[in-house]
Amino acid sequence: MSAITQGASPPLRRFSLRFCDPQREHAYRQETFPRTLIQGRAAMLVGMLVYLLCGLLDIWYVPPEARWSVWQSRLTALMVPSLLLVVSFTPAFQRLAQWWLLAVCVAAGFGLIAIQSQVPLENTPYYYPAMVMLTFYTYNFIGVRFPYALGIDALLLASYNLVFGVLLDYPAHILFSHNVFIVSANLIGGATGYLTERQGRQLYLREKELEEERRFHRERSLHDPLTGLPNRELLYDRIEQALVASQRHRKLQGGLFIDLDGFKQINDRLGHRTGDKLLEQVARRLSASVRKTDTVARIGGDEFFVLARDLDAEQDIHRLASKLLENLSLPLADVPEPFTLRASIGVCLFPYPGMSVDDIVHRADMAMYRVKSAEKNGYCLAKYEACQSGAGFRPDTA
């Protein structure tokens, strides 16, 4: 289970809101980038529109001789989001998305300071509210992460006081009133941005926990609890896939039904715990005998099934069956010398006319019983109704 569930160290850093696990942080950014991209583009377009609308105030509050200079400042600031809208359609945007969005906020902020510096003091109440709007825009709209937004707004607040408090020497009471509203906007917007990002990341964690739980229960429902091998349901699904592939690509597939000989005697004499350990050993040996593309399944009791995919020739199934018999006949740990374990294997090769998943398993099962009813410790091909013993080939005489 996750760190949250286990009560381990917190998965989120308290201030930066980064995940403590770098891989999870990277995965989160990859998954949320499409939303950040859409939000960033929308915010840039809306921000440019608002920036232009604020220019309507110039008609009444900017002296005619200063209007061109004000518009130069405004258009210079607008060049940044205009350029980044183009960049957002290139791979370069994803690599530095947060920095690009920060650049938009910085350009907007310094543009507003430049514009207001050219407005008569008595008209500043009509312009400094734009700094308040920019604060909320940075924290809550453009998609900049909280730590970066906090840093940018702190920089803009310091620059605002430097320009208007030191360079332009605004009256203290006017500058103080501006600061009250700008700082208040930072407190409200910052708190909202922090909580929104924190809740979003916690929701992401919870979604991943639920995905892991669903995956765990799905895997558990499709695998044998003792050996960890696929169970009958998952096996049938993979046979269905092999069946479709065999029809499409005309590749030979093979199903091997394996029944252990002598297991019941060992289980009865040595106990179920020893029997369970033996089945686990068998599962490991079977898995080690096949390719990664093949499937080893336990379908119940001491019965196993191997699905061999994409065989080059029929001889491949002979070699595989012989290998399985050889590996299963090796001495077993925790099992005394008098007890031996062998196997009877039935083989069904496909494709063939009228095949189905049930029919493939049934044919392999019937071929296995032909070995079982003969001398055991061998394998039989259902397709040719020919059997082989552990010692060598012999045609079926049953």
C-alpha positions in Angstrom: 0.0 0.0 0.0 1.0 3.6 -0.3 2.8 5.8 2.2 -0.4 7.6 3.1 -2.1 4.3 4.0 0.8 3.0 6.0 1.3 6.2 7.9 4.9 6.6 6.7 6.7 9.8 5.8 4.4 12.4 4.1 4.4 12.1 0.3 4.2 15.9 -0.2 6.7 18.5 0.9 4.8 21.0 3.1 5.8 24.2 1.4 6.9 23.4 -2.1 4.1 20.8 -2.5 6.5 18.6 -4.5 6.2 14.8 -4.1 9.0 13.4 -2.1 9.4 10.6 -4.7 11.0 12.1 -7.8 9.5 9.5 -10.1 6.0 10.3 -8.8 6.7 14.0 -9.3 7.8 13.4 -12.9 4.7 11.2 -13.5 2.4 13.8 -12.1 3.8 16.6 -14.3 3.6 14.4 -17.3 0.0 13.5 -16.6 -1.1 17.0 -15.8 0.8 18.8 -18.5 -2.1 18.6 -21.1 -4.4 20.4 -18.6 -1.6 22.9 -17.8 -1.2 23.5 -21.5 -4.9 24.2 -22.2 -5.2 26.4 -19.1 -2.0 28.3 -19.9 -3.1 29.1 -23.5 -6.6 30.2 -22.3 -5.0 32.4 -19.6 -2.6 34.0 -22.0 -5.5 34.8 -24.4 -7.7 36.2 -21.7 -4.9 38.1 -20.1 -4.0 39.8 -23.4 -7.6 40.8 -23.8 -7.8 42.3 -20.3 -4.5 44.0 -20.8 -5.9 45.7 -23.9 -9.2 46.6 -22.2 -7.3 48.4 -19.5 -5.9 50.6 -22.3 -9.3 52.2 -22.7 -8.6 54.0 -19.4 -5.8 55.9 -21.1 -8.4 58.1 -23.0 -9.4 59.8 -19.7 -6.5 59.3 -17.3 -3.3 59.5 -19.3 -2.0 62.8 -20.7 -2.0 63.0 -24.5 1.8 63.5 -24.6 2.3 60.2 -22.6 -0.2 57.9 -24.4 2.2 56.7 -27.0 4.8 55.9 -24.3 2.2 54.0 -22.3 1.1 52.0 -25.3 4.7 51.2 -26.0 5.0 49.7 -22.5 1.7 47.8 -22.9 2.6 46.4 -26.4 6.1 45.4 -25.2 4.5 43.4 -22.3 2.0 41.8 -24.8 4.9 40.5 -27.0 5.8 37.9 -24.4 2.4 36.0 -24.2 2.1 36.4 -28.0 5.4 34.7 -28.6 4.7 32.0 -26.0 1.4 31.2 -27.5 3.4 30.2 -30.6 6.0 28.3 -28.4 3.2 26.4 -26.7 2.7 24.5 -30.0 6.2 23.2 -29.9 8.0 20.5 -27.7 10.1 23.2 -26.1 7.1 24.4 -24.2 6.7 21.2 -22.2 10.3 21.1 -21.1 10.1 24.5 -19.4 6.4 25.1 -19.1 6.5 26.7 -15.6 9.2 29.1 -16.6 7.4 30.2 -19.8 4.2 30.9 -17.8 6.3 32.7 -15.2 7.7 34.9 -18.0 4.1 35.9 -18.9 3.4 37.0 -15.3 6.7 38.9 -15.0 6.2 40.7 -18.3 2.6 41.7 -17.3 3.7 42.9 -13.9 6.6 45.0 -15.0 4.5 46.3 -17.9 1.8 47.5 -15.4 4.5 49.2 -13.2 5.9 50.9 -16.3 2.4 52.1 -17.4 1.4 53.3 -13.9 4.7 55.2 -13.6 3.6 57.5 -16.5 0.2 58.2 -15.0 -0.4 61.3 -12.9 -0.5 60.6 -9.2 -4.2 61.6 -8.8 -5.2 59.0 -11.5 -3.3 56.0 -10.0 -6.4 54.7 -8.2 -7.7 53.7 -11.7 -4.5 51.7 -12.5 -3.0 50.0 -9.4 -6.0 47.6 -9.2 -4.5 45.9 -12.2 -1.7 44.7 -9.9 -4.4 43.2 -7.7 -5.9 41.4 -10.7 -2.4 40.2 -11.7 -1.9 38.7 -8.3 -5.1 36.5 -8.6 -4.2 35.8 -12.3 -0.7 34.5 -11.2 -1.9 32.3 -8.3 -5.2 31.0 -9.6 -5.5 31.2 -13.4 -2.4 30.8 -15.5 -1.4 27.4 -14.0 1.9 28.5 -12.3 2.7 26.3 -9.3 2.2 28.0 -5.9 5.9 28.4 -4.9 6.7 30.0 -8.2 3.6 32.3 -8.1 4.6 33.3 -4.5 8.1 34.2 -5.6 6.9 36.2 -8.6 4.3 38.2 -6.7 6.8 38.9 -3.9 9.2 40.2 -6.6 6.5 42.4 -8.1 5.5 43.8 -4.7 9.1 44.7 -3.9 9.5 46.2 -7.4 6.3 48.2 -7.0 7.5 49.7 -3.7 10.9 50.4 -5.1 9.6 52.3 -8.1 6.8 54.2 -6.4 8.1 54.5 -2.9 11.8 55.3 -3.7 12.1 56.5 -7.3 8.8 58.3 -7.7 8.4 59.2 -4.0 4.6 58.5 -3.7 3.1 59.9 -0.5 3.3 57.3 2.2 -0.4 57.1 2.9 -1.1 56.4 -0.8 1.6 53.8 -1.2 0.5 52.2 2.0 -3.2 51.9 0.8 -1.9 50.3 -2.4 0.1 47.9 -0.4 -2.8 46.9 1.8 -4.9 45.8 -1.2 -2.0 44.2 -3.1 -0.8 42.3 0.0 -4.4 41.3 0.8 -4.8 39.9 -2.7 -1.6 37.9 -2.2 -2.9 36.5 1.0 -6.3 35.5 -0.5 -4.9 34.4 -3.9 -1.9 32.6 -2.3 -4.0 30.7 0.2 -6.4 29.7 -2.5 -3.5 28.7 -4.8 -1.8 26.7 -2.1 -4.9 24.8 -1.0 -6.0 24.2 -4.6 -2.7 22.7 -5.6 -2.4 20.7 -2.4 -5.8 19.2 -2.8 -5.2 18.5 -6.4 -2.0 16.6 -5.6 -3.7 14.7 -2.8 -6.5 13.8 -5.1 -3.9 12.5 -7.6 -2.4 10.4 -4.9 -5.7 9.0 -3.9 -6.5 8.2 -7.5 -3.2 6.3 -7.8 -3.9 4.4 -4.6 -7.3 3.3 -6.0 -5.7 2.3 -9.3 -3.1 0.2 -7.4 -5.9 -1.4 -5.3 -7.9 -2.2 -8.4 -4.9 -3.6 -10.1 -4.0 -5.6 -7.1 -7.5 -7.1 -6.8 -7.7 -7.7 -10.5 -4.3 -9.5 -10.5 -5.3 -11.4 -7.4 -8.6 -12.5 -9.1 -6.7 -13.7 -12.2 -3.8 -15.5 -10.4 -3.5 -18.6 -8.3 -3.0 -17.5 -4.7 -0.6 -20.3 -3.9 1.8 -20.3 -6.9 1.1 -16.8 -8.3 0.5 -18.3 -11.7 -2.3 -17.2 -13.9 -5.6 -19.1 -13.1 -8.1 -20.7 -15.4 -9.8 -17.4 -16.3 -6.7 -15.6 -17.3 -5.4 -18.7 -19.1 -8.6 -18.9 -21.2 -8.2 -15.2 -22.1 -4.7 -15.8 -23.3 -5.7 -18.9 -25.3 -8.4 -16.7 -26.9 -5.7 -14.2 -27.9 -3.5 -17.0 -29.2 -6.4 -18.4 -31.2 -7.1 -15.1 -32.9 -3.4 -14.6 -33.6 -3.1 -18.1 -35.1 -5.9 -17.3 -37.5 -4.5 -14.0 -38.5 -0.8 -14.8 -38.8 -1.1 -18.6 -39.4 1.5 -19.3 -36.7 1.5 -22.6 -34.9 0.4 -22.5 -31.2 0.5 -25.3 -28.6 -1.4 -26.1 -25.4 0.0 -28.6 -22.9 -2.2 -30.0 -20.2 0.0 -31.2 -17.3 -1.1 -33.5 -14.6 1.3 -34.5 -11.8 1.8 -38.3 -11.2 2.4 -39.2 -7.6 1.4 -35.9 -6.1 -1.6 -37.4 -4.2 0.6 -39.9 -2.5 3.1 -37.3 -1.4 0.4 -34.9 -0.2 -1.4 -37.7 1.8 1.8 -39.1 3.4 3.8 -35.9 4.0 1.0 -33.4 4.6 -0.6 -30.5 2.9 2.1 -28.1 3.8 4.7 -30.2 2.0 2.3 -30.6 -0.8 1.9 -26.8 -1.2 5.7 -26.3 -1.2 5.9 -29.0 -3.9 3.3 -27.2 -6.1 5.3 -24.0 -5.7 8.5 -25.8 -6.8 6.6 -27.2 -9.8 5.3 -23.8 -10.7 8.9 -22.4 -10.6 10.3 -25.2 -12.7 7.5 -24.9 -15.3 8.0 -21.1 -15.5 11.8 -21.6 -15.9 11.2 -24.1 -18.8 9.3 -21.8 -21.1 9.9 -18.5 -22.9 8.7 -15.1 -21.7 6.0 -15.1 -24.4 4.5 -18.4 -23.1 2.0 -18.8 -20.3 2.2 -21.2 -17.4 -1.1 -21.5 -15.5 -2.4 -23.6 -12.6 -6.0 -24.7 -13.4 -6.7 -26.6 -10.2 -5.2 -29.1 -7.8 -2.1 -30.7 -9.3 -3.1 -29.7 -12.9 -1.2 -27.1 -14.8 -1.4 -25.8 -18.4 1.3 -24.3 -20.6 0.4 -22.2 -23.6 3.3 -22.1 -26.1 3.0 -19.2 -28.5 4.2 -18.8 -32.1 6.0 -22.1 -32.7 8.3 -22.4 -35.7 7.5 -26.1 -36.3 5.9 -29.1 -34.6 9.3 -30.2 -33.4 9.3 -27.3 -31.0 6.4 -28.7 -29.0 8.2 -32.1 -28.8 11.3 -30.4 -27.4 9.2 -28.4 -24.9 7.2 -31.4 -23.7 10.5 -33.4 -23.2 12.1 -30.4 -21.4 9.1 -30.1 -19.0 9.2 -33.9 -18.2 12.9 -33.7 -17.6 12.7 -30.7 -15.3 9.8 -32.2 -13.3 11.6 -35.4 -12.7 14.5 -33.8 -10.9 14.8 -34.4 -7.1 12.5 -32.2 -5.0 13.5 -30.3 -1.9 11.9 -31.4 1.3 10.6 -34.6 -0.3 12.3 -37.9 0.9 14.0 -40.1 -1.7 11.4 -42.9 -2.0 8.8 -40.4 -3.2 9.1 -39.3 -6.9 7.1 -36.9 -9.0 6.4 -37.4 -12.6 3.9 -35.9 -15.1 1.5 -36.8 -17.8 1.2 -34.2 -20.5 -1.5 -33.9 -23.2 -0.7 -31.6 -26.1 -3.1 -29.8 -28.5 -1.6 -28.0 -31.5 -3.7 -25.3 -33.3 -5.0 -23.7 -35.4 -7.4 -26.3 -36.8 -10.9 -26.1 -38.3 -13.7 -25.5 -35.8 -11.3 -24.7 -32.9 -12.4 -23.0 -29.7 -10.8 -22.3 -26.4 -12.9 -25.0 -24.6 -12.1 -27.5 -27.4 -8.4 -26.8 -27.3 -8.3 -27.4 -23.5 -10.5 -30.4 -23.8 -8.4 -32.0 -26.5 -5.2 -31.5 -24.5 -7.0 -32.9 -21.4 -8.1 -36.0 -23.3 -4.6 -36.5 -24.7 -3.2 -36.3 -21.1 -5.6 -39.0 -20.0 -4.3 -41.2 -22.8 -0.9 -40.9 -21.2 -2.3 -41.4 -17.7 -4.1 -44.5 -18.7 -1.0 -46.0 -20.4 2.3 -45.8 -18.4 2.4 -42.1 -17.3 5.5 -40.0 -17.4 5.1 -39.1 -21.0 3.2 -36.9 -23.4 0.6 -37.3 -26.2 -0.3 -35.2 -29.1 -4.0 -34.9 -29.6 -3.6 -33.8 -33.2 -1.9 -37.0 -34.4 -3.1 -39.2 -31.5 0.5 -40.3 -31.0 2.1 -40.5 -27.6 5.6 -40.4 -26.2 6.9 -41.7 -22.9 9.7 -40.2 -20.9 12.1 -42.7 -22.4 11.3 -42.0 -26.0 8.8 -42.0 -28.8 6.2 -44.7 -29.3 3.0 -44.6 -31.4 -0.2 -44.8 -29.3 -1.5 -48.3 -29.1 -4.5 -47.5 -26.9 
